[in-house]
Amino acid sequence: MTAFTLADAKARDAADKLAPLRQAFHKPKQADGSDVLYFGGNSLGLMPKKARDYMTEELDDWATMGVTGYFASRNNWVRYHEQFKEPLARLVGALPHEVAAMLTLTANLHLAMVSFYRPTPSRYKIVIEKQAFPSDHYAIRSQLAFHGFGTSDALIELAPREGEDTLRMEDVEHVLEVEGANVALVLLSGLAYYSGQRFDLKKIAAMAHAHGCAVGFDLAHAVGNVPLNLHDADADFAVWCHYKYVNAGPGAVGGLFVHERHHAHKGLPRLEGWWGNNLDTRFKMGPEFDPAPGVDAWQLSNYSVFSFAALRASLELFEKAGMGALREKSVALTTCLYDLLAPLDGVEVFTSADPEQRGAQLSVRVAGGRKTFEALQAHGVVCDWREPDCIRLAPAPLYTSFEEVYRLTDVLRQVITQQLARVV
Ligand SMILES: Cc1ncc(COP(=O)(O)O)c(C=O)c1O
C-alpha cells in the first residue's frame, strides 16, 4: 500500500462536499492560538456557532416579554419542542410522534423502564452488556432493587469471549435461548461506548421479541453517528443524549423514543407530569391527566428553551448535511484513520475493521497507556481515556477533516516512538 501523505489528505478535503460545514463550529484553541486536534466528539461535540444566536434570541424574548413569552415569543416556548420531531425522527429512523427531545438520558431510561420493565414472578430478569455505560448499570440495578430483585439472580450481563473485545451476536442469541423465558427486558447500546461496536437493532429486537422480552436501546453513542432504524427495528423504546455527536452542549436535553404501537395502550404504566398533558387542556389546570398525543405523554416537566436553542442550531446542520452524506463521509474518514493507525507499532485498534460494525469512534490500546494519552493532550490532541486501557478517537464528520486525521496519526506516531524508546 502506498503511503497516505499530507497532500493526499488535503486533496480528500478539497473534494469533500461537507467540508464547508466545518466553518459552522467553534474550534477550541491551543495556548499558541492554533486549533486543537479535536477527536472528542464522542464525549462532547463542538459548539455550533448559531447556538449563541439562538440562545440570545430566547434571552432577548425573556428580557422583553417575561411570562408572556410562553405563547408570544418568536419561537413559542410551549411549542418549542415540536420543531425537533421531524429532524430527530430522521436521525433515529422513527415517526415524528414517536420521538421527543426531553429530560436527560438516565432520567428517560428510568421513565421508559417504568413502562417497559414489567417484571412478574417468573419473568423479571434484565439483559445488559457487562461493559454498558455505568449509568445504565446504576439505573438497572436500582430498578431491580425497587422491584425487590437481587442482581446476582436477576441481572444477566453479556460479555465478549475471553481474549475478544466485542460481543458476538450468536452469544446474545444463546443467552436468550437459555434464559429468554425469564427475561423481562433486553437493554443494549446502539453503539458500545467502550469498544465502539455497532449493534444491529433489528436483529436484537427480533431476537428479544421472539422470546417475549421487551427491548430498549441506549443510543448515546449512536445518534447522529450512524443511521438508525428504531421504528422498523420494532424497538419498544430508546433513549439518548444530544451532547455527543449531536453537538447540543454539555448536559443538553436528551431524547426518548416509544414505538407507536404502545401509544394507545391504556394499561401501560407511565409516570406523568403536567408537560405530558395535552397542550389544549394543560392550562385548564384540572387534576385528571389528559395525555398528549404520542411519546409527548411521557414528558414530565416544563423544559429549558436554552438547551433547545443549542439543539436547534445543531439539528439545522444535520438537516443541511443529510444523514446519508454524513455517514458516507464518516465511513471514509474513519476508514482513513483506521488504515493509518492499524500498521503503527505500539497501537492496537480494537474497534472492528469493518465499517458496518462501527461508527466514527475507534478505540485503541497504545504502548505507554495513560502516559501516551497525556502526551497526546500535551500535543494539542483532544480525545479521551477510558479505564482500564482505552483511548477513544472520534473523527466526527461534521467538523473533522482528512488533514486532521493525518496530523493526529503523525502526532501519535511521534509520541509512541518516544514511549517505545523509553521502554527499551
Ligand atoms: C452510553 C451512555 N449512557 C448513558 C449516559 C448518561 O447520560 P446522562 O448523563 O445524560 O444521563 C452516557 C453519558 O455519557 C453514556 O455515554
The ligand as a Gaussian input file, in Angstrom:
#p B3LYP/6-31G(d) Opt

LIG

0 1
 C      -23.722000       5.232000      26.812000
 C      -24.157000       6.255000      27.813000
 N      -25.275000       6.047000      28.522000
 C      -25.696000       6.924000      29.453000
 C      -25.002000       8.095000      29.698000
 C      -25.516000       9.034000      30.762000
 O      -26.140000      10.130000      30.195000
 P      -26.851000      11.275000      31.070000
 O      -25.830000      11.857000      31.980000
 O      -27.271000      12.272000      30.029000
 O      -27.986000      10.661000      31.783000
 C      -23.836000       8.358000      28.970000
 C      -23.074000       9.585000      29.208000
 O      -22.048000       9.861000      28.641000
 C      -23.408000       7.409000      28.017000
 O      -22.274000       7.593000      27.316000

